[in-house]
Amino acid sequence: MSEGGLIPAMVGMLAKTTAVIAGGLIAASAVTAQIARRNAAKNWEKWERPCGVCKQKGFYRCKLCKGKGTIEWSPMYDPVHINPCLCPTCDGYKVQKCLNCLGLGYIARPEF
């Protein structure tokens, strides 16, 4: 076999091996990150106190639209016609993120 055919074959094999190793490292990194996130969430629930405002859900009914998803709005002071508009606080989802716990469901204990 001539060197012209051997070199490209070796480069191709080296590229494939490098791709397999890099893919394995990326997959292992993703799995490790997921495990770390899960452990952090368990510790968070174990050591932090639950939020009493949202009852550990992280969200509650929108206070501006009262859970309707729309508000009545008119650009004039004395309205002739009132337009229903999408609620700017909840964007029509009818719930908003709890501002007490920032949507986590748990409140961090103060560090002294």
VOVODO-640411 format. One record per residue (C-alpha): residue number from 1; x, y negated, z. Coordinates in steps of 0.001 Angstrom, whole numbers, plus 500000, padded with zeros to 6 digits. Layout:
{NUM; {X; Y; Z}}
...
% end
This chain:
{1; {500000; 500000; 500000}}
{2; {501371; 496580; 499139}}
{3; {501774; 493753; 501608}}
{4; {499195; 491662; 499735}}
{5; {496412; 494054; 500745}}
{6; {497644; 494790; 504258}}
{7; {497898; 491190; 505543}}
{8; {494283; 490186; 504742}}
{9; {493028; 493437; 506287}}
{10; {494974; 492744; 509481}}
{11; {493695; 489146; 509628}}
{12; {490142; 490382; 509147}}
{13; {490527; 492951; 511926}}
{14; {492071; 490313; 514208}}
{15; {489168; 487920; 513494}}
{16; {486580; 490601; 514259}}
{17; {488341; 491568; 517495}}
{18; {488559; 487930; 518563}}
{19; {484855; 487415; 517833}}
{20; {483887; 490480; 519896}}
{21; {486023; 489388; 522835}}
{22; {484711; 485790; 522692}}
{23; {481115; 487028; 522513}}
{24; {481689; 489279; 525511}}
{25; {483167; 486411; 527508}}
{26; {480218; 484150; 526660}}
{27; {477727; 486855; 527654}}
{28; {479552; 487525; 530920}}
{29; {479603; 483804; 531658}}
{30; {475852; 483501; 531038}}
{31; {475097; 486457; 533313}}
{32; {477329; 485048; 536062}}
{33; {475672; 481632; 535824}}
{34; {472209; 483193; 536060}}
{35; {473195; 485199; 539140}}
{36; {474642; 482071; 540769}}
{37; {471426; 480141; 540027}}
{38; {469303; 482912; 541525}}
{39; {471436; 483059; 544669}}
{40; {471319; 479282; 545046}}
{41; {467511; 479338; 544768}}
{42; {467282; 482038; 547447}}
{43; {469515; 480029; 549767}}
{44; {467506; 476883; 549052}}
{45; {464254; 478585; 550039}}
{46; {465876; 480167; 553082}}
{47; {467508; 477082; 554590}}
{48; {465372; 474142; 553460}}
{49; {461966; 473200; 554833}}
{50; {458850; 473453; 552645}}
{51; {457253; 470309; 551231}}
{52; {453958; 469522; 552937}}
{53; {452756; 467078; 550290}}
{54; {452598; 469519; 547362}}
{55; {452300; 472724; 549450}}
{56; {455543; 474121; 547923}}
{57; {454232; 473905; 544344}}
{58; {456412; 471013; 543178}}
{59; {453488; 469126; 541651}}
{60; {450042; 467818; 542533}}
{61; {446991; 466320; 540838}}
{62; {447765; 463001; 539133}}
{63; {446840; 460099; 541370}}
{64; {446340; 457568; 538562}}
{65; {443846; 459496; 536411}}
{66; {442621; 461702; 539302}}
{67; {443291; 464836; 537265}}
{68; {441303; 463794; 534170}}
{69; {444257; 463212; 531842}}
{70; {442887; 459883; 530561}}
{71; {442330; 456429; 532011}}
{72; {439920; 453698; 531010}}
{73; {441770; 450660; 529688}}
{74; {440929; 447402; 528011}}
{75; {443371; 444720; 526866}}
{76; {440954; 441954; 527871}}
{77; {440201; 440736; 531399}}
{78; {436420; 440888; 530869}}
{79; {436116; 444000; 528706}}
{80; {433466; 444370; 526086}}
{81; {434675; 447823; 525139}}
{82; {436725; 450137; 527378}}
{83; {439061; 452559; 525615}}
{84; {439969; 455945; 527052}}
{85; {443772; 456226; 526874}}
{86; {446251; 458949; 527684}}
{87; {447424; 458657; 531282}}
{88; {450937; 457155; 531356}}
{89; {451854; 458875; 534628}}
{90; {451107; 462504; 533718}}
{91; {451033; 462195; 529883}}
{92; {447653; 463962; 529845}}
{93; {448836; 467073; 531722}}
{94; {446620; 466145; 534715}}
{95; {449396; 466881; 537235}}
{96; {452519; 464983; 538217}}
{97; {455808; 465981; 539784}}
{98; {455865; 465667; 543560}}
{99; {457838; 462566; 544480}}
{100; {458475; 463823; 548004}}
{101; {460489; 466905; 547009}}
{102; {461227; 465876; 543382}}
{103; {459421; 468942; 542050}}
{104; {461472; 471527; 543949}}
{105; {458855; 472506; 546545}}
{106; {461401; 472185; 549350}}
{107; {462859; 469201; 551160}}
{108; {466572; 469050; 551853}}
{109; {467514; 468682; 555488}}
{110; {469396; 465471; 556212}}
{111; {473137; 465795; 556590}}
{112; {474541; 464062; 559670}}
% end
